[in-house]
């Protein structure tokens, strides 16, 4: 089976400038942590990210911290200076294993198709 050469960091950088579907960030985290993203080659390019690794990459690519508002989390209640801790705590608080997260992930299917990825929820 062929292996995707795109890193998670590159994937997030490629998505960041795009118009992210509203209210779907929780589903996006669910997809990245559960490893349910399949590329055009049929492989899982980012198999099940740990919360800590995902938090580090979100910090590294300077992902918009206001996205946590979509999950009902007030960014003012998260560590403002340490972005790795900010993202880690946001992920901890997000309830990524909930039915709401799965429904949100399903909403992202069509959007991620544009980038050559399939979601298996």
N, C-alpha and C positions, 0 to 999 in steps of 0.2 A: 504494500500500500504506500502511495506517495505521501510525503510529509510536507505540510505547509511550512513555508519559510518565514511567514510573517510572525513577528513577536506580538505579545499582548500589548506592549507599549506602542508598537507601530499601528496596531489595530485601533487602539483608543485615540491615537493622534489623528488617524484617518477619519474617525467618526466625529471627533470633537467639533470641527467646523460645520458639520451638517446640522440641519434642524432636527434636534432630537424630539421624537414624538412626546407630546405632553403626557405627564403622569405615567410614564413607562420606565422610570429609572429603577424602581424597585424590581421590575421584571428583568431589567438588564443585569442587575447584580445577581439575581436568581440564576440567570442563564450562565454567567461567568463562573459562579461558584459551583453550580451543579454540573458544569461541563457539558451542557446540552447544545452546544454550538457545533455544527458540522460544516466544513468548507466544501467547495466545489469538487475537491478530490475525494471526498467521502471520509476524511479523517477529522479527528477532533483536535484542532490546532492549539486550544488552550484547555486541556483537560482539568476540570475541577480545581479552580484556584483556591488557595487558602485565604482566609480573611486577611491575614497579615500581608501576604504577597500582593493581594489586590489593593489593599490600602496603600502600600508602598508605591505601586505603579500609578494609582490615581493621583498621588502626591507628585510623582515624578513628571507626569504629563500635564500637571497643573489643571486638573479637571475642575470645573466650576463648582465651588463649594455650596452655592445656593441650590444645587440640584437636590440636596437633602430635604428641602422644603416639600418636594413632591411626595416624600415618604412621611410627611407629618412631623418632621424633626426640625426644631428651631436651631439654626446654626450657632446662635448665641450661647446655647447650652453645651457646645462642643469646644475642645481646646483650640483657641484661635491661632496659636503660634506653631504648634507641632502638627503639621498637616497629616503625617502618618497616623498619629493618634486620633486626629479629627476623623479621618476616613474609617479607621478601625472601629471607633466608637459608633459612628453612623451605621456601619454595617451590622454591628452588634444590636443596635436598637431597631433595625429595619424590618425584622420578622421576615427574612428571606425565604423561610420554609412555609409560609402561609399560603392559603388558597388565593388570596389577593395578589401575591407575588407571581403565582402561576398564571393567573388571568392576565396580569400585566405583561408577562413574558409572551403569551399568545398574541397579544396586540402588536408585539415587535416583529412578528414573523415576516410580514410583508415588507416592512422597512429594512430588515436585515437582508432580505432577498436581493435588494438593489446592490448590495456589496458582495454578493456571491456566497452568502452564508445561509444555512438552513437551521432552524431551531427545532429541536426534538424535546418537547415538554411532556 
